[in-house]
Amino acid sequence: MALIRLNRWQHLDVQCLPAKLHLYPDKITQAVADCVADHRADYDAIHVLYADCGTGGLLQAKCQELGVDMIAGPHCYAFFEGNDRFATLAEDEFTAFYLTDFLVRQFDAFVWRPMGLDKHPQLRDMYFGHYTKLVYQAQTNDPQLDEKARQSAARLGLAYERRFTGYGELADFMQKAAN
């Protein structure tokens, strides 16, 4: 939505699916297929802004079957960072926990509470004991989000790193869709 506003693309629409689908990756493929079916007659082209997001390749296969273009990548962290760069960094950062602007804003709703840390804080070390740092992939420059990301790292007992990624390959993908 931010990229549409920033680029003044009035000929693109975005249909958002519930973000909580990321907590249940087995439901993503069907939700995307249903959305494509619901909107296919309304558009000349449909582009899926989900990466694989834990579907094990099922989403990519479904998008190919449906004849719709899908952004490349195993997850949004990779396409925000840049898929090639993320793959290179992942070799050294397999103990990093990533947050995007959205996840920083929704940390309690998508990390803290679903993992039961609000009621059982002792689980923190079980879940995050092998992580070494929290990497905040900032899409925007927002001091309040930076501080909230820093606090999230502290709550998880992790070192903090902020990287400005902007919208990465999502911006490129949407630019191609806009043309």
LOTIMAR-387318 format. One line per field, with one value per residue (C-alpha): residue number from 1; residue in one letter; chain; x negated, y negated, z. Coordinates in pm, 1 decimal, always signed. Layout:
% residues N
vovo NUM/...;
tiza A/...;
finu A/...;
east X/...;
north Y/...;
up Z/...;
END
This chain:
% residues 179
vovo 1/2/3/4/5/6/7/8/9/10/11/12/13/14/15/16/17/18/19/20/21/22/23/24/25/26/27/28/29/30/31/32/33/34/35/36/37/38/39/40/41/42/43/44/45/46/47/48/49/50/51/52/53/54/55/56/57/58/59/60/61/62/63/64/65/66/67/68/69/70/71/72/73/74/75/76/77/78/79/80/81/82/83/84/85/86/87/88/89/90/91/92/93/94/95/96/97/98/99/100/101/102/103/104/105/106/107/108/109/110/111/112/113/114/115/116/117/118/119/120/121/122/123/124/125/126/127/128/129/130/131/132/133/134/135/136/137/138/139/140/141/142/143/144/145/146/147/148/149/150/151/152/153/154/155/156/157/158/159/160/161/162/163/164/165/166/167/168/169/170/171/172/173/174/175/176/177/178/179;
tiza M/A/L/I/R/L/N/R/W/Q/H/L/D/V/Q/C/L/P/A/K/L/H/L/Y/P/D/K/I/T/Q/A/V/A/D/C/V/A/D/H/R/A/D/Y/D/A/I/H/V/L/Y/A/D/C/G/T/G/G/L/L/Q/A/K/C/Q/E/L/G/V/D/M/I/A/G/P/H/C/Y/A/F/F/E/G/N/D/R/F/A/T/L/A/E/D/E/F/T/A/F/Y/L/T/D/F/L/V/R/Q/F/D/A/F/V/W/R/P/M/G/L/D/K/H/P/Q/L/R/D/M/Y/F/G/H/Y/T/K/L/V/Y/Q/A/Q/T/N/D/P/Q/L/D/E/K/A/R/Q/S/A/A/R/L/G/L/A/Y/E/R/R/F/T/G/Y/G/E/L/A/D/F/M/Q/K/A/A/N;
finu A/A/A/A/A/A/A/A/A/A/A/A/A/A/A/A/A/A/A/A/A/A/A/A/A/A/A/A/A/A/A/A/A/A/A/A/A/A/A/A/A/A/A/A/A/A/A/A/A/A/A/A/A/A/A/A/A/A/A/A/A/A/A/A/A/A/A/A/A/A/A/A/A/A/A/A/A/A/A/A/A/A/A/A/A/A/A/A/A/A/A/A/A/A/A/A/A/A/A/A/A/A/A/A/A/A/A/A/A/A/A/A/A/A/A/A/A/A/A/A/A/A/A/A/A/A/A/A/A/A/A/A/A/A/A/A/A/A/A/A/A/A/A/A/A/A/A/A/A/A/A/A/A/A/A/A/A/A/A/A/A/A/A/A/A/A/A/A/A/A/A/A/A/A/A/A/A/A/A;
east +0.0/-285.6/-447.7/-120.5/-91.0/-456.4/-447.2/-93.9/+5.0/+376.4/+412.8/+301.6/+516.4/+393.4/+611.4/+465.4/+509.1/+509.2/+154.1/+223.9/+196.6/-178.2/-111.4/+52.5/-148.4/+52.0/+349.4/+169.8/+191.8/+567.4/+628.5/+428.5/+605.1/+944.0/+847.2/+727.7/+1053.4/+1258.7/+1081.7/+967.5/+1253.1/+1184.0/+822.6/+607.3/+320.7/+285.0/-46.4/-98.2/-298.8/-354.8/-687.0/-687.5/-628.4/-659.0/-438.1/-718.5/-681.7/-307.0/-226.9/-465.2/-315.1/+38.5/-55.0/-201.1/+114.5/+328.7/+109.2/+31.2/-304.6/-448.2/-735.6/-1043.7/-1182.2/-1149.6/-991.7/-955.6/-1281.3/-1464.3/-1291.2/-1320.4/-1694.2/-1729.9/-1712.0/-2076.8/-2206.7/-1984.3/-2110.7/-2468.6/-2398.0/-2202.0/-2522.5/-2646.2/-2314.7/-2125.7/-2093.2/-1925.2/-1558.7/-1412.0/-1144.9/-998.3/-814.3/-487.3/-622.1/-772.0/-431.9/-258.3/-524.6/-289.5/-15.9/-242.1/-534.1/-488.2/-129.9/-108.8/-424.0/-273.5/-546.5/-290.9/-176.8/-491.7/-797.5/-1020.1/-964.5/-1174.8/-1502.5/-1358.2/-1238.9/-1519.3/-1811.7/-1998.9/-1937.1/-2208.5/-2050.3/-1734.4/-1770.6/-1519.8/-1479.0/-1343.9/-1134.1/-1100.5/-1299.2/-1082.2/-1252.1/-950.0/-968.2/-1344.2/-1291.9/-1015.5/-1239.5/-1520.6/-1279.7/-1164.6/-1525.5/-1572.9/-1255.5/-1390.2/-1735.3/-1899.4/-2152.8/-1998.1/-2084.4/-1894.3/-1922.4/-1749.0/-1628.3/-1350.6/-1109.9/-1384.5/-1273.3/-908.6/-948.3/-1104.5/-833.6/-557.1/-724.7/-718.5/-353.0/-272.7/-411.8;
north +0.0/-236.7/-176.5/-249.6/-578.5/-673.5/-602.6/-734.2/-415.8/-463.2/-164.0/+96.0/+243.2/+451.6/+713.4/+784.0/+1123.4/+1161.8/+1126.8/+1404.7/+1651.3/+1633.8/+1814.1/+2094.7/+2130.6/+2438.6/+2204.7/+1948.7/+2136.0/+2186.8/+1830.1/+1695.9/+1932.4/+1820.4/+1453.8/+1504.8/+1683.5/+1405.1/+1132.0/+1295.2/+1150.5/+798.8/+764.7/+828.9/+946.1/+1058.9/+1050.5/+1229.5/+1031.8/+1330.8/+1509.9/+1880.4/+1791.2/+2147.3/+2319.0/+2549.6/+2450.7/+2512.8/+2146.1/+2120.6/+2433.7/+2298.5/+1962.3/+2139.0/+2349.6/+2035.2/+1844.6/+1560.2/+1398.2/+1433.0/+1245.1/+1463.6/+1556.4/+1791.9/+1515.2/+1139.9/+1102.6/+1226.0/+1000.8/+695.1/+757.9/+874.0/+1249.1/+1290.3/+1073.8/+1251.9/+1591.2/+1473.3/+1324.4/+1630.5/+1834.4/+1626.8/+1523.0/+1842.9/+1737.5/+1405.7/+1332.9/+1086.3/+821.2/+592.0/+264.0/+456.8/+708.7/+436.2/+265.3/+594.9/+762.1/+851.1/+979.2/+1185.9/+1290.4/+1236.9/+1359.0/+1637.1/+1790.5/+1771.7/+1543.0/+1311.6/+1591.8/+1804.2/+1576.8/+1868.1/+2002.2/+1718.6/+1901.3/+2220.6/+2037.7/+1786.4/+1940.2/+2022.1/+1685.6/+1423.4/+1108.1/+944.7/+784.1/+509.6/+473.8/+121.0/+27.4/-329.4/-570.1/-598.2/-663.7/-527.1/-196.0/-185.1/-220.8/+38.4/+282.2/+218.3/+291.0/+610.1/+727.2/+654.0/+843.9/+1144.4/+1110.1/+1054.3/+810.0/+550.7/+463.6/+223.3/+244.0/+4.9/+226.7/+7.9/+218.4/+415.2/+643.8/+582.0/+233.8/+378.6/+642.9/+389.1/+147.7/+420.3/+492.6/+121.8/+98.6;
up +0.0/+82.0/-256.0/-433.7/-242.9/-292.3/-667.0/-720.1/-898.1/-945.6/-1175.5/-918.6/-644.2/-354.7/-192.8/+150.5/+304.9/+682.5/+813.6/+1062.7/+773.1/+835.4/+1162.7/+960.2/+635.8/+537.5/+479.3/+259.8/-70.8/-53.3/+61.9/-233.8/-475.4/-342.9/-375.7/-733.6/-818.6/-659.4/-858.8/-1184.2/-1391.3/-1262.4/-1382.8/-1688.0/-1466.3/-1107.8/-922.2/-591.7/-336.6/-110.6/-117.4/-24.7/+343.8/+466.9/+207.7/+98.1/-266.7/-275.6/-331.4/-627.3/-782.2/-733.8/-885.8/-1188.7/-1218.7/-1197.9/-1442.9/-1203.2/-1137.0/-785.0/-623.3/-583.7/-246.9/+44.4/+260.1/+282.7/+475.9/+166.5/-84.2/+141.7/+184.1/-176.5/-237.3/-339.2/-55.1/+196.3/+78.8/+126.1/+469.1/+580.3/+575.5/+868.6/+1018.7/+1076.4/+1441.0/+1356.4/+1421.3/+1170.7/+1200.9/+936.0/+998.3/+1016.2/+1267.7/+1483.6/+1497.1/+1566.6/+1783.2/+2065.7/+1834.4/+1605.2/+1825.5/+2198.8/+2254.1/+1990.4/+2136.2/+2484.6/+2616.2/+2773.6/+3005.5/+3017.5/+2988.1/+3087.8/+2735.5/+2594.3/+2641.1/+2495.2/+2182.7/+2143.0/+2331.6/+2010.3/+1846.8/+1884.1/+1744.0/+1623.0/+1280.2/+1213.3/+836.6/+828.2/+527.7/+654.6/+868.0/+1176.6/+1512.8/+1702.2/+1514.8/+1568.7/+1942.9/+1946.5/+1753.6/+2003.0/+2289.1/+2117.0/+2094.2/+2464.1/+2554.2/+2363.0/+2519.4/+2179.6/+2041.7/+1813.4/+1453.8/+1232.4/+854.2/+623.2/+338.5/+208.4/+7.3/-168.8/-448.9/-364.0/-513.6/-829.0/-861.8/-821.6/-1063.9/-1330.3/-1250.7/-1280.4/-1633.5;
END
